[in-house]
């Protein structure tokens, strides 16, 4: 017989002598197994791998895992201290029997004030639809975290996450993963929580919209789509797509499924109803734009396009408009809001041409153009070709008419708030991108389609040139729109270099030098916003790679 050969190197052979107390690995200590003390992986952990890696305690008696757990615990405690300082700061106070009123004024010294103030000026770009002043006041009130008078835990934690994310110089920035973990934890439990927060579902829907935009901005596309789907489910389940519908409401499905009072009261005032209206359209816009950005053109139909889903909710208004009481009386009803817009049915109703409504409509056109482009095939049956042609020219006409209804894009020097300037820019960019999507299939063979694609791409890269350096943050979808424009220039440069660019003997739209200038403008704009957005950084890289291939 051959002598048995050890399968381990001699350097890590162990004796059968028992280990001293405290020398076993963490896994063996927890499982009360006999550990051989081999490093870096002991025999029992090597033979039966555990969920946790084999780990030994340090000289202070703590494992790496335990050290991380201690750090997280300290951060959680610190967060609680900041939220409820009265519970952690010893103090001596005298009781005033003549003053039993609870002080509700926000504490200016709270570190969370800075997080809110870092986020709220840019909030509308990331899908925030609640009344910002009312939200801030409630968020900074001295009621405890989770109290019904404050925003729900999921929403407040998500806003704190955004406040940290937009503050890279903040001391909290290194703890961003903790804030993210906390936001996700509350988002996953708020709906089933036994507390009866009056705005639980609306606030959770707001949190999901913010989380979807957070993940999209950071290039985590699967998670962005997941949170978008949750927001859509909440909106549809609560009938937010049927607010003021002529056709009445079906019972909310979420309350039935969870046996919970989802909407325990009708809107308390115009602002309350306005938040529900604007909340639905924020979800709608997010769903439409992310679908085009992340899904192939042939798979753009989602829950909001399902058969039987009628959108009757009136177009959104600015929050201050609701506060000033301009919402029509309760008996004013609405129906077929999106269908009438796409069918060019004239409507006379408040909000038809407000900046926020035009933003939503531009998202409708963007999605519709991408969807229609995905339906085109080179060899259609005659009846299919006729139907496609009718839809194509109808949408082309609507895009042109919509352009004409848009006001000129303002600059930051026009005394408008930066949020309004950004809304104008994204609205114009979405409708120009819609034109590109609609005509992209035909730009190689049709001069008119090529002209329209190039003209729209130039419009996108020239939008708000004087303003962009002062705007700091933009809606994450802008990276996709700038990228779409850049690829139009790259495609045309490629055709010129291969001799395919001149469709007629006459002069083409522009020479290669002009196209390169347009492309550089687009790449410069992407570069401005790429440093703090993984999404835009990724898109800039893709544009550079595409250009290097021609």
KEVOSE-302123 format. One record per residue (C-alpha): chain; residue in one letter; x negated, y negated, z. Coordinates in nm, 3 decimals. Example, Ala and Ser with C-alpha at 12.3 -4.5 7.8 and 13.67 -1.06 7.14 Angstrom:
TIBA unit code      px      py      pz
TIBA    A    A  -1.230   0.450   0.780
TIBA    A    S  -1.367   0.106   0.714
END
This chain:
TIBA unit code      px      py      pz
TIBA    A    X   0.000   0.000   0.000
TIBA    A    X  -0.116  -0.348  -0.075
TIBA    A    X  -0.153  -0.584   0.218
TIBA    A    X   0.133  -0.832   0.252
TIBA    A    X   0.039  -1.174   0.120
TIBA    A    X   0.169  -1.483   0.297
TIBA    A    X   0.380  -1.713   0.081
TIBA    A    X   0.266  -2.022   0.272
TIBA    A    X  -0.078  -2.188   0.257
TIBA    A    X  -0.305  -2.101   0.547
TIBA    A    X  -0.299  -2.460   0.673
TIBA    A    X   0.062  -2.434   0.777
TIBA    A    X   0.061  -2.088   0.934
TIBA    A    X   0.222  -2.094   1.276
TIBA    A    X   0.186  -1.886   1.586
TIBA    A    X   0.470  -1.718   1.765
TIBA    A    X   0.399  -1.923   2.077
TIBA    A    X   0.712  -2.129   2.164
TIBA    A    X   0.703  -2.502   2.093
TIBA    A    X   0.682  -2.757   2.369
TIBA    A    X   1.005  -2.937   2.454
TIBA    A    X   1.085  -3.216   2.207
TIBA    A    X   0.861  -3.084   1.931
TIBA    A    X   1.135  -2.908   1.730
TIBA    A    X   1.282  -3.080   1.427
TIBA    A    X   1.611  -3.269   1.462
TIBA    A    X   1.815  -3.009   1.271
TIBA    A    X   1.692  -2.717   1.484
TIBA    A    X   1.741  -2.917   1.805
TIBA    A    X   2.102  -2.993   1.714
TIBA    A    X   2.175  -2.637   1.603
TIBA    A    X   1.989  -2.478   1.894
TIBA    A    X   1.775  -2.278   1.652
TIBA    A    X   1.419  -2.161   1.707
TIBA    A    X   1.197  -2.407   1.519
TIBA    A    X   0.844  -2.315   1.408
TIBA    A    X   0.729  -2.678   1.404
TIBA    A    X   0.594  -2.664   1.048
TIBA    A    X   0.568  -3.005   0.881
TIBA    A    X   0.697  -3.157   0.666
TIBA    A    X   0.967  -2.885   0.641
TIBA    A    X   1.001  -2.617   0.907
TIBA    A    X   1.076  -2.253   0.827
TIBA    A    X   1.447  -2.248   0.926
TIBA    A    X   1.518  -2.565   0.723
TIBA    A    X   1.329  -2.424   0.424
TIBA    A    X   1.516  -2.093   0.436
TIBA    A    X   1.858  -2.251   0.501
TIBA    A    X   1.863  -2.610   0.367
TIBA    A    X   2.086  -2.843   0.567
TIBA    A    X   2.279  -3.149   0.459
TIBA    A    X   2.027  -3.365   0.651
TIBA    A    X   1.661  -3.337   0.560
TIBA    A    X   1.414  -3.180   0.801
TIBA    A    X   1.301  -3.463   1.027
TIBA    A    X   1.085  -3.496   1.340
TIBA    A    X   1.105  -3.757   1.612
TIBA    A    X   0.841  -4.028   1.638
TIBA    A    X   0.623  -4.100   1.938
TIBA    A    X   0.908  -4.295   2.098
TIBA    A    X   1.130  -3.990   2.065
TIBA    A    X   1.337  -4.119   1.773
TIBA    A    X   1.372  -3.962   1.430
TIBA    A    X   1.381  -4.173   1.115
TIBA    A    X   1.749  -4.093   1.085
TIBA    A    X   1.810  -4.198   1.444
TIBA    A    X   1.615  -4.519   1.391
TIBA    A    X   1.836  -4.605   1.093
TIBA    A    X   2.148  -4.521   1.292
TIBA    A    X   2.029  -4.749   1.574
TIBA    A    X   1.970  -5.031   1.327
TIBA    A    X   2.318  -4.994   1.179
TIBA    A    X   2.470  -4.982   1.528
TIBA    A    X   2.291  -5.305   1.623
TIBA    A    X   2.417  -5.475   1.306
TIBA    A    X   2.774  -5.358   1.370
TIBA    A    X   2.753  -5.491   1.725
TIBA    A    X   2.615  -5.821   1.600
TIBA    A    X   2.900  -5.853   1.349
TIBA    A    X   3.152  -5.795   1.628
TIBA    A    X   2.976  -6.054   1.844
TIBA    A    X   3.001  -6.310   1.566
TIBA    A    X   3.369  -6.235   1.509
TIBA    A    X   3.467  -6.237   1.877
TIBA    A    X   3.201  -6.430   2.069
TIBA    A    X   3.433  -6.467   2.367
TIBA    A    X   3.409  -6.092   2.430
TIBA    A    X   3.030  -6.089   2.443
TIBA    A    X   2.929  -6.426   2.589
TIBA    A    X   2.959  -6.446   2.967
TIBA    A    X   3.116  -6.770   3.078
TIBA    A    X   3.287  -6.929   3.375
TIBA    A    X   3.609  -7.116   3.308
TIBA    A    X   3.878  -7.278   3.516
TIBA    A    X   4.243  -7.193   3.459
TIBA    A    X   4.464  -7.484   3.361
TIBA    A    X   4.821  -7.391   3.456
TIBA    A    X   4.954  -7.678   3.246
TIBA    A    X   4.797  -7.561   2.922
TIBA    A    X   4.920  -7.220   2.808
TIBA    A    X   4.885  -7.284   2.434
TIBA    A    X   4.641  -7.069   2.239
TIBA    A    X   4.380  -7.274   2.058
TIBA    A    X   4.395  -7.183   1.688
TIBA    A    X   4.138  -7.426   1.552
TIBA    A    X   3.855  -7.257   1.359
TIBA    A    X   3.516  -7.271   1.519
TIBA    A    X   3.282  -7.484   1.306
TIBA    A    X   2.983  -7.317   1.469
TIBA    A    X   3.080  -6.966   1.357
TIBA    A    X   2.816  -6.814   1.126
TIBA    A    X   3.102  -6.674   0.921
TIBA    A    X   3.206  -7.027   0.827
TIBA    A    X   2.901  -7.049   0.603
TIBA    A    X   2.987  -6.717   0.437
TIBA    A    X   3.338  -6.840   0.357
TIBA    A    X   3.207  -7.171   0.229
TIBA    A    X   2.950  -6.996   0.010
TIBA    A    X   3.226  -6.792  -0.154
TIBA    A    X   3.538  -7.009  -0.178
TIBA    A    X   3.404  -7.273  -0.424
TIBA    A    X   3.341  -6.991  -0.675
TIBA    A    X   3.624  -6.761  -0.565
TIBA    A    X   3.851  -6.813  -0.866
TIBA    A    X   3.579  -6.674  -1.095
TIBA    A    X   3.590  -6.342  -0.913
TIBA    A    X   3.967  -6.294  -0.907
TIBA    A    X   4.062  -6.474  -0.584
TIBA    A    X   4.430  -6.563  -0.613
TIBA    A    X   4.537  -6.664  -0.260
TIBA    A    X   4.579  -7.026  -0.150
TIBA    A    X   4.217  -7.109  -0.057
TIBA    A    X   4.289  -7.371   0.210
TIBA    A    X   4.548  -7.159   0.387
TIBA    A    X   4.319  -6.855   0.364
TIBA    A    X   4.022  -7.040   0.512
TIBA    A    X   4.226  -7.176   0.802
TIBA    A    X   4.362  -6.831   0.886
TIBA    A    X   4.022  -6.667   0.844
TIBA    A    X   3.858  -6.904   1.093
TIBA    A    X   4.135  -6.897   1.353
TIBA    A    X   4.034  -6.765   1.694
TIBA    A    X   4.268  -6.468   1.689
TIBA    A    X   4.078  -6.138   1.704
TIBA    A    X   3.968  -5.954   1.393
TIBA    A    X   4.265  -5.755   1.260
TIBA    A    X   4.530  -5.982   1.415
TIBA    A    X   4.834  -6.036   1.194
TIBA    A    X   4.768  -6.411   1.185
TIBA    A    X   4.430  -6.356   1.022
TIBA    A    X   4.357  -6.204   0.680
TIBA    A    X   4.360  -5.825   0.684
TIBA    A    X   4.035  -5.650   0.782
TIBA    A    X   3.984  -5.522   0.425
TIBA    A    X   4.016  -5.868   0.273
TIBA    A    X   3.813  -6.050   0.536
TIBA    A    X   3.533  -5.794   0.517
TIBA    A    X   3.528  -5.816   0.137
TIBA    A    X   3.512  -6.196   0.142
TIBA    A    X   3.223  -6.175   0.390
TIBA    A    X   3.054  -5.933   0.148
TIBA    A    X   3.089  -6.184  -0.134
TIBA    A    X   2.965  -6.465   0.089
TIBA    A    X   2.648  -6.268   0.160
TIBA    A    X   2.611  -6.159  -0.203
TIBA    A    X   2.618  -6.521  -0.322
TIBA    A    X   2.367  -6.629  -0.054
TIBA    A    X   2.034  -6.457  -0.130
TIBA    A    X   1.854  -6.698   0.104
TIBA    A    X   2.084  -6.609   0.394
TIBA    A    X   1.941  -6.402   0.683
TIBA    A    X   2.235  -6.167   0.628
TIBA    A    X   2.131  -6.084   0.272
TIBA    A    X   1.901  -5.801   0.377
TIBA    A    X   2.203  -5.640   0.545
TIBA    A    X   2.418  -5.650   0.232
TIBA    A    X   2.463  -5.267   0.231
TIBA    A    X   2.617  -5.287   0.579
TIBA    A    X   2.867  -5.552   0.465
TIBA    A    X   2.952  -5.342   0.160
TIBA    A    X   2.999  -5.028   0.367
TIBA    A    X   3.228  -5.214   0.604
TIBA    A    X   3.440  -5.361   0.323
TIBA    A    X   3.482  -5.019   0.163
TIBA    A    X   3.570  -4.861   0.497
TIBA    A    X   3.853  -5.107   0.564
TIBA    A    X   3.973  -5.097   0.203
TIBA    A    X   4.012  -4.723   0.240
TIBA    A    X   4.209  -4.738   0.564
TIBA    A    X   4.409  -5.064   0.569
TIBA    A    X   4.713  -4.935   0.383
TIBA    A    X   4.765  -4.636   0.612
TIBA    A    X   4.689  -4.833   0.928
TIBA    A    X   4.972  -4.824   1.179
TIBA    A    X   4.958  -5.201   1.235
TIBA    A    X   5.225  -5.399   1.054
TIBA    A    X   5.026  -5.683   0.900
TIBA    A    X   5.284  -5.886   0.704
TIBA    A    X   5.055  -5.927   0.404
TIBA    A    X   4.879  -5.592   0.424
TIBA    A    X   4.940  -5.480   0.064
TIBA    A    X   4.889  -5.821  -0.095
TIBA    A    X   4.564  -5.865   0.097
TIBA    A    X   4.450  -5.515   0.007
TIBA    A    X   4.525  -5.586  -0.359
TIBA    A    X   4.315  -5.902  -0.328
TIBA    A    X   4.033  -5.704  -0.167
TIBA    A    X   4.043  -5.445  -0.446
TIBA    A    X   4.022  -5.715  -0.715
TIBA    A    X   3.721  -5.868  -0.541
TIBA    A    X   3.554  -5.529  -0.498
TIBA    A    X   3.611  -5.444  -0.864
TIBA    A    X   3.448  -5.771  -0.971
TIBA    A    X   3.164  -5.715  -0.723
TIBA    A    X   3.084  -5.374  -0.867
TIBA    A    X   3.126  -5.495  -1.226
TIBA    A    X   2.891  -5.787  -1.163
TIBA    A    X   2.635  -5.546  -1.018
TIBA    A    X   2.655  -5.303  -1.309
TIBA    A    X   2.834  -5.027  -1.115
TIBA    A    X   3.098  -4.964  -1.378
TIBA    A    X   3.261  -4.647  -1.248
TIBA    A    X   3.330  -4.806  -0.911
TIBA    A    X   3.458  -5.122  -1.082
TIBA    A    X   3.710  -4.916  -1.280
TIBA    A    X   3.811  -4.722  -0.969
TIBA    A    X   3.893  -5.034  -0.767
TIBA    A    X   4.069  -5.189  -1.066
TIBA    A    X   4.291  -4.882  -1.089
TIBA    A    X   4.379  -4.912  -0.720
TIBA    A    X   4.471  -5.279  -0.765
TIBA    A    X   4.691  -5.192  -1.066
TIBA    A    X   4.863  -4.916  -0.868
TIBA    A    X   4.935  -5.155  -0.582
TIBA    A    X   5.073  -5.422  -0.817
TIBA    A    X   5.302  -5.181  -1.000
TIBA    A    X   5.403  -4.997  -0.685
TIBA    A    X   5.520  -5.324  -0.526
TIBA    A    X   5.701  -5.444  -0.840
TIBA    A    X   5.477  -5.748  -0.869
TIBA    A    X   5.517  -5.713  -1.247
TIBA    A    X   5.894  -5.767  -1.207
TIBA    A    X   5.900  -6.083  -0.992
TIBA    A    X   6.214  -6.284  -1.081
TIBA    A    X   6.306  -6.024  -1.341
TIBA    A    X   6.638  -6.054  -1.523
TIBA    A    X   6.673  -5.677  -1.492
TIBA    A    X   6.651  -5.635  -1.118
TIBA    A    X   6.397  -5.430  -0.924
TIBA    A    X   6.346  -5.063  -0.867
TIBA    A    X   6.251  -4.953  -0.511
TIBA    A    X   5.879  -5.002  -0.436
TIBA    A    X   5.707  -4.668  -0.482
TIBA    A    X   5.429  -4.731  -0.230
TIBA    A    X   5.666  -4.774   0.062
TIBA    A    X   5.847  -4.455  -0.034
TIBA    A    X   5.528  -4.252  -0.058
TIBA    A    X   5.379  -4.370   0.269
TIBA    A    X   5.703  -4.427   0.460
TIBA    A    X   5.577  -4.775   0.539
TIBA    A    X   5.740  -5.118   0.512
TIBA    A    X   5.523  -5.254   0.232
TIBA    A    X   5.705  -5.584   0.185
TIBA    A    X   5.894  -5.644   0.511
TIBA    A    X   6.018  -5.987   0.411
TIBA    A    X   6.097  -6.192   0.102
TIBA    A    X   5.855  -6.475   0.022
TIBA    A    X   5.842  -6.716   0.315
TIBA    A    X   5.780  -7.021   0.098
TIBA    A    X   5.672  -7.128  -0.251
TIBA    A    X   5.305  -7.062  -0.175
TIBA    A    X   5.384  -6.710  -0.055
TIBA    A    X   5.573  -6.631  -0.376
TIBA    A    X   5.304  -6.802  -0.581
TIBA    A    X   5.039  -6.577  -0.428
TIBA    A    X   5.235  -6.273  -0.540
TIBA    A    X   5.281  -6.411  -0.892
TIBA    A    X   4.917  -6.511  -0.927
TIBA    A    X   4.811  -6.185  -0.764
TIBA    A    X   4.980  -5.982  -1.032
TIBA    A    X   4.821  -6.186  -1.312
TIBA    A    X   4.477  -6.160  -1.150
TIBA    A    X   4.513  -5.780  -1.153
TIBA    A    X   4.647  -5.791  -1.509
TIBA    A    X   4.357  -6.003  -1.635
TIBA    A    X   4.099  -5.786  -1.459
TIBA    A    X   4.254  -5.471  -1.606
TIBA    A    X   4.260  -5.612  -1.961
TIBA    A    X   3.908  -5.753  -1.967
TIBA    A    X   3.737  -5.458  -1.798
TIBA    A    X   3.910  -5.216  -2.033
TIBA    A    X   3.762  -5.393  -2.336
TIBA    A    X   3.420  -5.426  -2.172
TIBA    A    X   3.390  -5.066  -2.054
TIBA    A    X   3.617  -4.842  -2.261
TIBA    A    X   3.596  -4.741  -2.629
TIBA    A    X   3.847  -4.923  -2.857
TIBA    A    X   4.048  -4.605  -2.910
TIBA    A    X   4.116  -4.567  -2.536
TIBA    A    X   4.238  -4.909  -2.430
TIBA    A    X   4.587  -4.811  -2.319
TIBA    A    X   4.621  -4.796  -1.943
TIBA    A    X   4.890  -4.813  -1.678
TIBA    A    X   4.996  -5.163  -1.775
TIBA    A    X   5.052  -5.052  -2.135
TIBA    A    X   5.249  -4.741  -2.043
TIBA    A    X   5.591  -4.691  -2.195
TIBA    A    X   5.860  -4.837  -1.973
TIBA    A    X   5.634  -5.088  -1.796
TIBA    A    X   5.803  -5.423  -1.864
TIBA    A    X   5.624  -5.734  -1.746
TIBA    A    X   5.880  -5.997  -1.648
TIBA    A    X   5.682  -6.198  -1.392
TIBA    A    X   5.658  -6.566  -1.496
TIBA    A    X   5.323  -6.709  -1.602
TIBA    A    X   5.105  -6.822  -1.310
TIBA    A    X   5.075  -7.179  -1.185
TIBA    A    X   4.797  -7.353  -0.999
TIBA    A    X   4.819  -7.298  -0.622
TIBA    A    X   4.863  -7.668  -0.551
TIBA    A    X   5.160  -7.668  -0.787
TIBA    A    X   5.334  -7.407  -0.572
TIBA    A    X   5.249  -7.605  -0.258
TIBA    A    X   5.403  -7.919  -0.406
TIBA    A    X   5.729  -7.735  -0.469
TIBA    A    X   5.730  -7.720  -0.850
TIBA    A    X   5.827  -7.354  -0.864
TIBA    A    X   6.173  -7.322  -1.027
TIBA    A    X   6.470  -7.239  -0.800
TIBA    A    X   6.513  -6.880  -0.687
TIBA    A    X   6.790  -6.818  -0.940
TIBA    A    X   6.555  -6.900  -1.231
TIBA    A    X   6.471  -6.566  -1.387
TIBA    A    X   6.217  -6.433  -1.633
TIBA    A    X   6.180  -6.142  -1.875
TIBA    A    X   5.947  -5.996  -2.138
TIBA    A    X   5.670  -6.243  -2.053
TIBA    A    X   5.385  -6.075  -2.243
TIBA    A    X   5.598  -5.925  -2.520
TIBA    A    X   5.749  -6.264  -2.605
TIBA    A    X   5.402  -6.422  -2.615
TIBA    A    X   5.267  -6.162  -2.858
TIBA    A    X   5.585  -6.185  -3.067
TIBA    A    X   5.560  -6.567  -3.076
TIBA    A    X   5.903  -6.609  -2.919
TIBA    A    X   5.937  -6.975  -2.813
TIBA    A    X   5.969  -7.018  -2.436
TIBA    A    X   6.036  -7.329  -2.234
TIBA    A    X   5.926  -7.258  -1.881
TIBA    A    X   5.690  -7.408  -1.622
TIBA    A    X   5.334  -7.290  -1.651
TIBA    A    X   5.334  -7.208  -2.023
TIBA    A    X   5.026  -7.424  -2.087
TIBA    A    X   4.856  -7.453  -1.749
TIBA    A    X   4.485  -7.369  -1.739
TIBA    A    X   4.543  -7.050  -1.540
TIBA    A    X   4.822  -6.931  -1.772
TIBA    A    X   4.610  -6.998  -2.080
TIBA    A    X   4.332  -6.792  -1.923
TIBA    A    X   4.570  -6.498  -1.881
TIBA    A    X   4.699  -6.535  -2.237
TIBA    A    X   4.345  -6.537  -2.375
TIBA    A    X   4.284  -6.206  -2.194
TIBA    A    X   4.601  -6.070  -2.358
TIBA    A    X   4.467  -6.168  -2.702
TIBA    A    X   4.122  -6.024  -2.626
TIBA    A    X   4.267  -5.688  -2.524
TIBA    A    X   4.520  -5.680  -2.808
TIBA    A    X   4.255  -5.755  -3.071
TIBA    A    X   4.023  -5.483  -2.938
TIBA    A    X   4.310  -5.236  -2.923
TIBA    A    X   4.421  -5.314  -3.279
TIBA    A    X   4.064  -5.284  -3.409
TIBA    A    X   4.049  -4.939  -3.251
TIBA    A    X   4.357  -4.829  -3.446
TIBA    A    X   4.205  -4.901  -3.787
TIBA    A    X   4.080  -4.613  -4.003
TIBA    A    X   3.932  -4.631  -4.356
TIBA    A    X   4.191  -4.403  -4.515
TIBA    A    X   4.536  -4.465  -4.370
TIBA    A    X   4.866  -4.343  -4.505
TIBA    A    X   5.055  -4.622  -4.686
TIBA    A    X   5.307  -4.673  -4.406
TIBA    A    X   5.025  -4.685  -4.148
TIBA    A    X   4.830  -4.936  -4.357
TIBA    A    X   5.138  -5.156  -4.391
TIBA    A    X   5.208  -5.150  -4.017
TIBA    A    X   4.842  -5.225  -3.939
TIBA    A    X   4.830  -5.510  -4.191
TIBA    A    X   5.142  -5.672  -4.046
TIBA    A    X   5.007  -5.648  -3.691
TIBA    A    X   4.664  -5.775  -3.802
TIBA    A    X   4.790  -6.089  -3.974
TIBA    A    X   5.040  -6.163  -3.698
TIBA    A    X   4.766  -6.150  -3.434
TIBA    A    X   4.525  -6.349  -3.651
TIBA    A    X   4.789  -6.621  -3.684
TIBA    A    X   4.858  -6.618  -3.308
TIBA    A    X   4.487  -6.650  -3.225
TIBA    A    X   4.455  -6.951  -3.455
TIBA    A    X   4.765  -7.117  -3.308
TIBA    A    X   4.641  -7.048  -2.955
TIBA    A    X   4.309  -7.215  -3.038
TIBA    A    X   4.493  -7.525  -3.150
TIBA    A    X   4.685  -7.542  -2.822
TIBA    A    X   4.367  -7.540  -2.613
TIBA    A    X   4.232  -7.875  -2.494
TIBA    A    X   3.867  -7.959  -2.566
TIBA    A    X   3.627  -7.785  -2.331
TIBA    A    X   3.533  -8.039  -2.062
TIBA    A    X   3.189  -8.095  -1.915
TIBA    A    X   3.110  -8.116  -1.546
TIBA    A    X   3.072  -8.492  -1.593
TIBA    A    X   3.441  -8.524  -1.680
TIBA    A    X   3.537  -8.555  -1.311
TIBA    A    X   3.707  -8.214  -1.319
TIBA    A    X   3.634  -7.958  -1.046
TIBA    A    X   3.375  -7.704  -1.157
TIBA    A    X   3.633  -7.426  -1.119
TIBA    A    X   3.849  -7.589  -1.388
TIBA    A    X   3.551  -7.634  -1.620
TIBA    A    X   3.465  -7.265  -1.580
TIBA    A    X   3.826  -7.162  -1.648
TIBA    A    X   3.829  -7.365  -1.970
TIBA    A    X   3.501  -7.206  -2.080
TIBA    A    X   3.611  -6.848  -2.018
TIBA    A    X   3.950  -6.908  -2.182
TIBA    A    X   3.790  -7.041  -2.499
TIBA    A    X   3.528  -6.764  -2.497
TIBA    A    X   3.794  -6.492  -2.463
TIBA    A    X   3.999  -6.617  -2.758
TIBA    A    X   3.687  -6.651  -2.976
TIBA    A    X   3.583  -6.298  -2.876
TIBA    A    X   3.934  -6.184  -2.969
TIBA    A    X   3.878  -6.318  -3.321
TIBA    A    X   3.547  -6.130  -3.342
TIBA    A    X   3.706  -5.805  -3.224
TIBA    A    X   3.993  -5.839  -3.471
TIBA    A    X   3.771  -5.905  -3.775
TIBA    A    X   3.466  -5.695  -3.687
TIBA    A    X   3.577  -5.392  -3.892
TIBA    A    X   3.592  -5.603  -4.209
TIBA    A    X   3.302  -5.847  -4.169
TIBA    A    X   3.076  -5.632  -4.389
TIBA    A    X   3.309  -5.632  -4.688
TIBA    A    X   3.531  -5.938  -4.652
TIBA    A    X   3.391  -6.291  -4.675
TIBA    A    X   3.675  -6.445  -4.478
TIBA    A    X   3.633  -6.200  -4.189
TIBA    A    X   3.257  -6.259  -4.183
TIBA    A    X   3.312  -6.636  -4.172
TIBA    A    X   3.555  -6.600  -3.883
TIBA    A    X   3.320  -6.375  -3.685
TIBA    A    X   3.024  -6.608  -3.725
TIBA    A    X   3.229  -6.919  -3.651
TIBA    A    X   3.371  -6.760  -3.334
TIBA    A    X   3.027  -6.640  -3.221
TIBA    A    X   2.881  -6.991  -3.264
TIBA    A    X   3.168  -7.134  -3.063
TIBA    A    X   3.097  -6.893  -2.775
TIBA    A    X   2.724  -6.971  -2.748
TIBA    A    X   2.784  -7.346  -2.773
TIBA    A    X   3.052  -7.359  -2.503
TIBA    A    X   2.972  -7.590  -2.216
TIBA    A    X   2.601  -7.619  -2.294
TIBA    A    X   2.574  -7.931  -2.083
TIBA    A    X   2.770  -7.775  -1.797
TIBA    A    X   2.630  -7.425  -1.762
TIBA    A    X   2.317  -7.531  -1.575
TIBA    A    X   2.536  -7.689  -1.305
TIBA    A    X   2.794  -7.411  -1.269
TIBA    A    X   2.573  -7.157  -1.085
TIBA    A    X   2.818  -6.866  -1.114
TIBA    A    X   3.052  -6.751  -1.389
TIBA    A    X   3.317  -6.482  -1.420
TIBA    A    X   3.131  -6.151  -1.479
TIBA    A    X   3.312  -6.093  -1.810
TIBA    A    X   3.123  -6.391  -1.958
TIBA    A    X   2.816  -6.169  -1.992
TIBA    A    X   3.016  -5.937  -2.217
TIBA    A    X   3.144  -6.229  -2.426
TIBA    A    X   2.797  -6.380  -2.476
TIBA    A    X   2.670  -6.033  -2.567
TIBA    A    X   2.947  -5.989  -2.827
TIBA    A    X   2.847  -6.320  -2.987
TIBA    A    X   2.477  -6.228  -2.992
TIBA    A    X   2.548  -5.899  -3.169
TIBA    A    X   2.736  -6.086  -3.443
TIBA    A    X   2.419  -6.283  -3.517
TIBA    A    X   2.202  -5.971  -3.500
TIBA    A    X   2.429  -5.788  -3.747
TIBA    A    X   2.420  -6.078  -3.993
TIBA    A    X   2.040  -6.116  -3.965
TIBA    A    X   2.008  -5.744  -4.036
TIBA    A    X   2.227  -5.776  -4.345
TIBA    A    X   2.025  -6.070  -4.473
TIBA    A    X   1.697  -5.884  -4.425
TIBA    A    X   1.826  -5.577  -4.609
TIBA    A    X   1.975  -5.782  -4.892
TIBA    A    X   2.335  -5.708  -4.795
TIBA    A    X   2.418  -6.047  -4.650
TIBA    A    X   2.513  -6.231  -4.968
TIBA    A    X   2.856  -6.116  -5.066
TIBA    A    X   2.874  -6.373  -5.348
TIBA    A    X   2.613  -6.550  -5.560
TIBA    A    X   2.691  -6.876  -5.384
TIBA    A    X   2.521  -6.989  -5.066
TIBA    A    X   2.596  -6.779  -4.760
TIBA    A    X   2.728  -6.925  -4.435
TIBA    A    X   2.379  -6.984  -4.302
TIBA    A    X   2.025  -6.870  -4.350
TIBA    A    X   1.824  -6.652  -4.119
TIBA    A    X   1.664  -6.948  -3.940
TIBA    A    X   2.001  -7.087  -3.837
TIBA    A    X   2.115  -6.745  -3.721
TIBA    A    X   1.798  -6.701  -3.517
TIBA    A    X   1.865  -7.037  -3.351
TIBA    A    X   2.218  -6.925  -3.264
TIBA    A    X   2.084  -6.596  -3.127
TIBA    A    X   1.823  -6.773  -2.915
TIBA    A    X   2.096  -6.998  -2.772
TIBA    A    X   2.296  -6.693  -2.672
TIBA    A    X   1.998  -6.516  -2.518
TIBA    A    X   1.898  -6.831  -2.330
TIBA    A    X   2.246  -6.852  -2.180
TIBA    A    X   2.234  -6.485  -2.078
TIBA    A    X   1.891  -6.544  -1.921
TIBA    A    X   2.031  -6.828  -1.708
TIBA    A    X   2.270  -6.592  -1.530
TIBA    A    X   2.069  -6.267  -1.545
TIBA    A    X   1.858  -6.322  -1.234
TIBA    A    X   2.136  -6.257  -0.983
TIBA    A    X   2.366  -6.036  -1.192
TIBA    A    X   2.264  -5.680  -1.274
TIBA    A    X   2.541  -5.672  -1.534
TIBA    A    X   2.417  -5.973  -1.731
TIBA    A    X   2.057  -5.857  -1.694
TIBA    A    X   2.158  -5.524  -1.847
TIBA    A    X   2.343  -5.697  -2.131
TIBA    A    X   2.047  -5.923  -2.204
TIBA    A    X   1.822  -5.617  -2.224
TIBA    A    X   2.061  -5.451  -2.469
TIBA    A    X   2.067  -5.761  -2.690
TIBA    A    X   1.686  -5.775  -2.696
TIBA    A    X   1.666  -5.405  -2.781
TIBA    A    X   1.916  -5.446  -3.067
TIBA    A    X   1.722  -5.740  -3.208
TIBA    A    X   1.392  -5.551  -3.190
TIBA    A    X   1.541  -5.270  -3.400
TIBA    A    X   1.620  -5.487  -3.704
END
